[in-house]
């Protein structure tokens, strides 16, 4: 069963269980995927669906920060709960140590020696970490390892 079908099945289950939080989060995810399919004018592959879900989680993290700054902890808690629901459909994220190991492999494969070789390293690395690590975090680790 594909990821899109799993989302629909789980949305129906949440509706039957009257779990309004899960139902809302899954409806938004399905709507986001549908919008992406309309833009692409066809079915999305699994990796594109994962990317869409990842961007939804990332937006919620940003919303949490804003809600906390705006003194709205109840809205931040709702966003956190939605992150838990959506994260269940994403592949397990990489830890800092795992990212660093992959960065070291990519540096060796690209033959990188200086920060000017960062583009080659990122080109080698990003397909391996796509959807499992934040690009900003990967960029910082690459920069740190190439600089020192």
ABEGO torsion letter per residue (X at the ends): XBAAAAAAAAAAAAAAAGBAAAAAAAAAAAAAAAAAAAAAGEBBBAAAAAAAAAAAAAAAAAAAAAAAAAGBAAAAAAAAAAAAAAAAABBBBBBAAAAAAAAAAAAAAAGBABAAAAAAAAAAAAAAABGABBAAAAAAAAAAAAAX
